[in-house]
Amino acid sequence: MTKPEPLADGLNREQALERMLDLSMRLGRSSELNEILGVIIDALRDLLDADRATVFTHDRARSELVIHVAHGMGGEKAKEIRIPDTAGIAGACASTRTTINISDAYADARFNQEIDRTTGYRTKSILAIPLIDHEGGLVGVAQVLNTRHGQFSVADERLAAGIASNAAIALRRAQLIEDHLARVQLERELSVAREIQESSFPRALPTNANYDIVGRSTPATECGGDAYDLFGLQEGTIVSPEEPCDSVGMLLADATGHGVGPALSSMQTRAMLRVSFRNGASLGSAVANISAQLVDDLPPSRFVTAWIGRLDFSTATIECFSAGQGPVYVYRAATDDFEDLETDAPPFGIPVPDLFVGPPRRLQLEVGDLLLLLTDGYYEAMSPTRELWGALPIQDLVRSMRGASCQAILTALDRHVLEHTKAPGTDDDRTAILVRRLG
């Protein structure tokens, strides 16, 4: 009968089993990733009577192996190191999902000698073990260096495989917990961002007996890239909703993308517009300042489309400017037709040399006319068969409700666009401002 090969460090099977059970209990008590990694590398080093151990976790999304903790790296404070998941001995182990036992590292072409030259350490023997979870997924690679017995034995491989089995399950559990905590934190931060964004929307709208005005924004995600504003002006200065006003300032802005970043850009546009009016700027001056500032602030490929207007209640005229925001329509009640307002300049944030921001255009609203400002969350809403809702259904709906209130029209627009998508929401934010002259 063949005598069993001795385990590392003179351990017999009973002692090895006892240490494995102790390892399992220690791994089960912790759910913190770095703590688990520390337990694993210590167990690998001590049970295999080696000099050092390292654990690489597998970042599947980036196809990389990541070292968080390793002997000789400074423990938990060490900066993580990333390598391609096909590089070196660890990469070969990850690719083949098999244990690799090397007695002479420098004789193996896969070994990266540069690491030794950088650290001053001399690697001799290597044992690399894949960490496979209970579902067959690759969690990482464990690598043990320089056994004190010259070469890792077959018994060492079996012991390392047992450690790896326990380690993979513990690592997967820790990663799932970390992912969950990260999602919870992100959801909490997005909730705060949405609360801040919604608080910037007007809580009360300017009123005038001769005009019907409504506005609303419905984000596609937790925090949207759209913004709108409606605020009263008296002799060119912003007043509170409770105070009398002779005109109303209007903003519809749509930043590229979704989430917190675009929300910041659209809210910045709103803040700059309000500050401009508080300082007594004309609409043309406000537009020029916003354009210049967003060119300075926004990174490449980011921009904000915006429509800015000011309605004078006494004359029923609107001075307005469109920075890439469209389509914008005025429904003319007398002719039962829609006037399509062209854009006046590229979106804010796009650096166009010698861009001239001219004087705002002027519109005259007649009794019954309706200004229709909608972002592309309406126009580009997509059906299950990938058909856009488009402008015609919107215009038909407005015509059919020509005697209804702006609030009723907006409610109908939201209902019909969701009927088109056959979904609880749209892929893009939906923001709308409707203004009708009553008398």
LUMBAVEX-824215 format. One record per atom (N, C-alpha, C): z, x, y. Coordinates in steps of 0.2 Angstrom, whole numbers, plus 5000, padded with zeros to 4 digits. Example, Ala and Ser with C-alpha at 12.3 -4.5 7.8 and 13.67 -1.06 7.14 Angstrom:
<fimars>
503950664972/503950624978/503950664984/503550644989/503650684995/503950645000/
</fimars>
This chain:
<fimars>
500050044994/500050005000/500050045006/499650035011/499550075017/500150065022/500450115024/500950115029/500750085035/501050035039/500850015045/500850065050/500350075054/500350125060/500950105065/501250165067/501850155071/501650125078/502050085081/501850065088/502050115093/501850115099/502050155104/502750165105/502950225108/503650245109/504150235104/503850235097/504250235091/504550165090/504250115093/504450045092/504350025085/504749985082/504549955075/504349875077/504149845072/503849775074/504449725076/505049735074/505549695076/505649705084/505749765085/505849785092/505249765097/504649775095/504049755098/504149675100/504249635094/504349565095/504849545100/505449575099/505949565104/505749575111/505349625112/505149645119/504649595122/504249575117/503649525119/504049455121/504549435117/504849375118/505249385125/505549435127/505849445133/505249445139/504649475137/504149475142/503949405144/503849365138/503649295139/504149255143/504849265142/505349225146/505249255153/505149315155/505149335162/504549315165/503949305162/503349275165/503449205166/503749175161/503849095162/504349085168/504749125170/505249115175/504949115182/504349155183/504049165189/503449125190/503249105196/502649075198/502349115204/502649165206/502349205212/501849255209/501249265212/500749305209/500949375209/501149405214/501349475214/501949495210/502349445209/502949465205/502749465198/502249415196/502049415189/501649475187/501249495192/500849555191/501249625190/501849625194/502249675193/502649675186/502749625184/503049615177/502549635172/501949615173/501449635168/501349715168/501249745174/501049815173/501649855171/502249835172/502849875170/502849865162/502749805160/502749795152/502149835149/501649835152/501049875149/501249945149/501549975154/501650045154/502250065149/502750025149/503350035145/503250025138/502949965136/502849955129/502349995126/501850025130/501350065127/501450135128/502050155131/502250225133/501750255136/501450225142/500950255146/501250285153/500750315156/500950335163/500950285168/500350245168/500250195173/499850135170/499950085174/499550025172/499249985179/498749955178/498449915183/498249845181/498249795185/497949735183/497449715188/496849695186/496349675191/496349595190/496349555195/496249485194/495449475196/495249425193/494449405193/494349355199/493949375204/493749335209/493049305207/493049255204/492349225201/491849215206/492149185212/491649165217/491349225220/491649275221/491349335224/491149385219/491249375212/491049415207/491349485208/491949485209/492349545210/493049555206/493249615205/493849625202/494349645208/494949625208/495449635213/496049665211/496249725214/496849755212/497349735218/497949705216/498449685221/499049735220/499249745214/499749785212/499549835207/499849895207/499649945202/500150005203/500350035198/500750095198/500450155202/500750185207/500450235211/500150205217/500150145218/499850115224/500350085229/500950095228/501450075233/501650005232/501549975226/501849915224/501549855228/502049805230/501849745233/501449755240/501649815244/501449825250/500749855250/500449865244/499849905244/499249855246/498749885249/498249845251/497749825245/497549765245/497149755239/496449785239/496249805233/495549845232/495149795228/494449795231/493949755227/493449795225/493249785219/492649815216/492149765212/491549775212/491149725208/491349715201/491249655198/491549645192/491149675186/490649715188/490249755183/490349825183/490849845188/490849925189/491449955185/491250015183/491750055180/491950025173/492550055170/492850035164/493049965164/493349945170/493649875171/493049825171/492549845174/491949805174/491649795167/491549845164/491349845157/491749795152/492449805153/492849765149/492749685151/492749675158/492649605160/491949575158/491449615158/490749595156/490749575149/491049625145/490949615137/491549575134/492049565138/492749535136/492949555130/492949625129/493149655123/493649715126/494149735121/494549795123/494149855123/494249905127/493949965128/494450025127/494450065122/494950115121/494550185122/494750225127/494450285128/494950345128/494750395124/495250455123/495150505128/494450505131/494350555136/493950525142/494250505147/493950465152/493350505155/493350575156/492850615159/492250615155/492350605149/491750605144/491350535144/491650485147/491350425147/490950415154/490350395154/489850395160/490150335164/490450285161/490650225165/491250245170/491650295169/492250315172/492050335179/492350315184/492250335191/492750385193/492450445193/492850505194/493150515201/492750475206/492950485213/493650465215/493850415211/494550385212/495050445211/494950485205/495450535204/495350595209/494750605212/494650655217/495050635223/495050565225/495350545231/496050545230/496350525225/497050515224/497450585221/497050625218/497350685215/497650675208/497550615206/497850595199/497250615194/497550635188/497050655183/497050605177/496550565176/496550515171/496250545165/496650535159/496450555153/496150505148/496650465146/496550405141/496550345145/496150295143/496150225146/496150175140/496550125141/496450065137/496350005142/495849975141/495649915146/495649855141/495949795143/496049735139/495849675144/495349635142/495249575145/495749525145/495849495151/496349435151/496049375151/496049335145/495749275144/496249215144/496149165148/496549105148/496449065142/496849005141/496848965136/496148925135/495848925141/495148885141/494548935140/494748995139/494149045138/493949075144/494249065150/494049095156/494349165157/493949205161/494149275162/494649265168/495249285167/495749285173/495749355176/495649405172/495649475175/495549525169/495749595171/495749645166/496349685167/496749705162/497249755162/497049825160/497249875164/497049935162/497649985162/497750015156/498350065155/498050135155/498350185158/498150255159/498650295156/498350345152/498750405150/499350395145/499150375139/499750365134/500050435133/500650435132/501050505131/500850535124/500550495120/500350515113/499650545113/499350555118/498650575118/498050525118/498150475113/497650425113/497950365111/497750305114/497950245112/497750225105/498250195101/498050185094/497850115093/497650095087/497450025085/498049985086/498650005084/499249965085/499449955092/499250005097/499349995104/498849935106/498249935104/497749885105/498049815104/498349815098/498649745096/499149725100/499649775102/500149755106/499949735113/499449775116/499149755122/498849695122/498449675117/498149605116/498749555117/499249565114/499849515114/500049505121/500149565124/500349565131/499849525136/499249545134/498649515138/498649435138/498749415132/498749335130/499349305134/499949325135/500449305139/500249305146/500049365148/499849385155/499349335158/498849325154/498249275156/498549205158/498949185154/499249115155/499649115161/500049165162/500549165168/500149175174/499649215174/499249225180/498849165182/498549135177/498149075178/498649015182/499249015179/499748965182/499848985189/500049045190/500149075197/499549055202/498949075199/498349065204/498348985205/498448945200/498348875202/498848845207/499548875206/500048855211/499848885218/499648945218/499448975225/498848935228/498348915224/497748875226/498048805229/498548775225/498748715227/499148715234/499548775235/499948785241/499448795247/498948835245/498448845251/498148785253/497948735248/497648675250/498148635254/498748635252/499248595256/499348615263/499348685263/499448715270/498748695274/498148705271/497548685275/497548615277/497748575272/497748495274/498248485280/498848515280/499248505285/499048535292/498648595292/498348615298/497848575300/497448545296/496848505298/497148445301/497648415298/497948355300/498248365307/498548425309/498748435316/498148445320/497648475318/497048485322/496748415324/496748375319/496448305320/496848265325/497548275324/497948235329/497848265336/497748335337/497648355343/496948335346/496448335342/495848315344/495848235346/496148195342/496148125343/496548115350/497048155351/497448145357/497048155363/496448195363/496048215368/495548155370/495448105365/495048055366/495348005371/494947965375/495247925380/495647865377/496347865379/496747805376/496647745379/496447745386/496247685389/495647695393/495147645394/494547655397/494547625404/494147665408/494047635415/493747565415/493947515419/493747445419/493447425425/492947385425/492647355431/492347295428/492447235433/492147175431/491447165429/491047215432/490347205432/490047255426/490447285422/490247325417/490647325410/490347325405/490647325398/490547395395/491147435394/491047505392/491547515386/491247545380/491647555375/491447625372/491947665368/491747725365/492147735359/491947775354/492247785348/492047845345/492447885341/492247935337/492547935330/492147935325/492347935318/492148005315/492548045313/492348115310/492148105303/491748145301/491548145294/492048175289/492348225292/492948265288/493548255292/494048295290/494748285293/494648295300/494248345302/494248365310/493448375311/493248335316/492548325317/492248375323/491648385323/491348425328/491048385334/491148315334/490948275340/491548265345/491448255351/491948235356/491548185361/492048145364/491748095369/492348095374/492148065380/492648055385/492348005390/492747965393/492647915398/493247915402/493147935409/493747935413/493547915420/493947875423/493847855430/493847905436/493447895440/493347935446/493447895453/493847925457/493847895464/493747945469/493147935473/492847975477/492848045474/492548055468/492448115465/492948145461/493548115461/494148145458/494448105453/494648135447/494848105441/495548065443/495548005441/496147965442/496347935435/497047915435/497247885428/496947815427/496947795421/496647735419/496947675423/497547675425/497847625428/497647615436/497347675438/497147675445/496447645446/496347615452/495647595454/495147655454/494547635452/494047695452/493447665455/492947705458/492347685460/491747705455/491947745450/491447775446/491747795439/491347805434/491647835428/491247895426/491547945423/491248005421/491247995413/490648015410/490548005403/490248075400/490548085394/490348145390/490248125383/489648145380/489548145373/489348215370/489748245366/489648315364/489648315356/489148365354/489148375347/489048445345/489548475342/489548545341/489248555334/488848615333/488548625326/489148635321/489048595315/489548605310/490048555310/490548565305/491148515305/491748565304/492348525305/492948565305/493248585311/493748635311/494148655316/493748695321/493248735319/492848775324/492448735328/492048695326/491648645330/492048605334/492648575332/493048535336/493248575342/493448635341/493648675347/493148685352/492448695350/491948695354/491848635358/491848575355/491648515358/492248495363/492848515361/493448495365/493448545371/493248605370/493148655376/492648625381/492148595379/491648565383/491948515387/492348465384/492648415387/493148435392/493548495390/494048515395/493748545401/493248585400/492848615406/492548555411/492348505408/492048455412/492648425416/493148405413/493748375417/494048425422/494048485421/494348535426/493848535432/493148535430/492648535435/492748475440/492848415437/492948355441/493548355445/494048385442/494748385445/494748435451/494248485451/494148535457/493648505462/493448445461/492948415466/492248445465/492048465459/491348495458/490848435457/490248445459/489748395458/489548395450/489148345448/488948345441/488548405440/488048425444/487648475443/487948545443/488448555447/488848615447/489248625440/489548565438/489948565432/489548585426/488948555426/488448575420/488348645420/488148675426/487948745427/488548795424/489148775426/489748815424/489848805417/489848745414/489948735407/489448775403/488848775405/488248815402/488448885402/488548915407/488748985408/489349005403/489848965403/490448985400/490348985392/489948935390/489848925383/489348985380/488949005384/488449055382/488949125381/489449135386/489849185385/490349185379/490549115377/491049115372/490849105365/490249065364/490149045357/489749105354/489949115347/489549165344/488849145342/488449195340/487749175339/487649125334/487149075334/487049025330/487448965331/487948965336/488348915337/488148885344/488148815344/487948785351/488248715351/488248685357/488448615358/487948575362/487748525358/487248475362/487748425366/487548405372/487948365376/487548325381/487848265382/487548225387/488148205392/488048225398/488548215404/488248165409/488648115411/488448065416/488948045420/488748015426/489247985430/488947915433/489247865431/489047795433/489447775440/489047755445/489247735451/489347655451/489947625451/489947555450/489647515455/489647535461/489447495467/488647495467/488347555465/487547555466/487247545459/487647545453/487347535446/486947595445/487047655448/486547715446/486947765442/486647795438/486947845433/486547915435/486947965437/486648025437/486848065431/486448095427/486548125420/486148185419/486448225414/486048285412/486148285404/485648305401/485648315393/485448385392/485948415388/485848485386/485748475378/485148455377/484948455370/485148395366/485448345369/485748285366/485248235366/485048205360/484548155360/484548125353/484248065352/483948025357/484447995361/484347975367/484747935372/484347875374/484547815373/484147765375/484447715381/484047685385/484247635389/483847565387/484247515385/483947455383/483847415389/483147405391/482947365397/482947295395/483447255397/483447185395/482847145398/482647155404/482047115407/481447125403/481347185400/480647195396/480847195388/481447185386/481647195379/481347255376/481447315380/481147375377/481647435378/481547485375/481947545375/481647605379/482047625384/481847685387/482147745384/481747795382/481947855379/482047915384/482647935385/482847985390/482748055387/482248095390/482148165387/482748205389/482748265385/483348315386/483048355392/483548385396/483448425402/483448495401/483848515395/483848585394/484048605387/484048665385/484348675378/485048665377/485348665371/486048655370/486448705374/487048685376/487548735378/487648795373/487748855375/487848905371/487248945369/486648925370/486048955368/485848995374/485849065374/485649105380/484949105381/484749065386/484049065388/483949105395/483549155395/483549195401/483249155407/483549165413/483349125419/483349055418/483749025414/483848955413/484048925420/483648875422/483748835428/484048775427/484648755429/484948695428/484848655434/484348615434/484148575440/484648515442/484448485447/484848425449/484848375443/485448335442/485448285437/484848225438/484648195433/484148145434/484548075436/484248025439/484547965441/484247905437/484647865435/484447805431/484747745435/484347695435/484647625438/484747575433/485347545432/485447495428/485347425431/484947385428/484947315430/485347275426/485447215428/485947165425/485647155417/486047165413/485947155405/485647225402/485547275406/485347345403/485947375399/485747415394/486247445390/486147515389/486547555391/486547635389/486847645382/486447675378/486547685371/486647755369/487247785369/487347855367/487647855360/487247885355/487447895348/487347965346/487747995342/487648055339/487248045333/487048105330/486548105324/486948075318/487548065318/487948035312/487647965311/487347935316/487047865315/486347875313/485947915317/485247915316/485047955310/485448005308/485248045302/485648025296/486047965296/486347935290/485847925285/486047945279/485647955273/485847905267/485247865265/485447825259/485447865253/485647825247/485647865241/484947895239/484447865242/483747885240/483447935245/483947965249/483848015254/483347985260/483447925262/483047895268/483547895274/483347925279/483647925286/483747855288/484247835292/484347765295/483847765301/483847815305/483347815310/483447775316/483047775321/483147735327/482947665327/482447645323/482147575323/482647525321/483047535315/483547485313/484047485319/484247535322/484747535328/484447495333/483847505335/483547465341/483547385339/483347375333/483247305331/483947275331/484447305329/485147275329/485347265336/485247305341/485347295348/485047235351/484347235349/483947175352/484247115349/484447115343/484647045340/485347025342/485747075345/486347065348/486447075356/485847055359/485847065366/486347035370/486546975368/487046935372/487746955370/487846995365/488547015362/488847065366/489547075365/489847125369/489747195366/489847245370/489747315367/490147335361/490847305361/491247315356/490947285349/490647225350/490347195344/489747225342/489347255346/488747295344/488947355341/489547395343/489747455340/490047435333/490347385332/490647365326/490047355321/489547315323/489047305319/488647365317/488547415322/488247475320/488547515315/489247515315/489647555310/489547515303/489547455303/489547415297/488847425294/488347425298/487647425295/487447495293/487747545296/487547615294/487947635287/488547605286/488847615280/488447575274/488247515276/487847475271/487147525269/486947555274/486347595273/486547655268/487047685269/487247745265/487547725259/487847665258/488147635252/488747685250/489147705255/489647755255/490247735260/490847755259/491347745263/491247775270/490847825270/490747865277/490047895277/489947935282/489247965283/489348045283/488848085281/488948155280/489048185287/488848155293/489048185299/489448145303/489748175308/490248135313/489848075316/490148025317/489847965321/490247955328/489847965333/490147955340/489747915344/490047865348/489547825352/489947805358/489447795364/489647765370/489147715372/489347655373/488947595375/489147575382/488747565387/488847545393/488347495395/488547425397/488147375399/488347355406/487747335410/487947305416/487947235415/488447205418/488547125417/488347095423/488447115429/488247085435/488147125441/
</fimars>
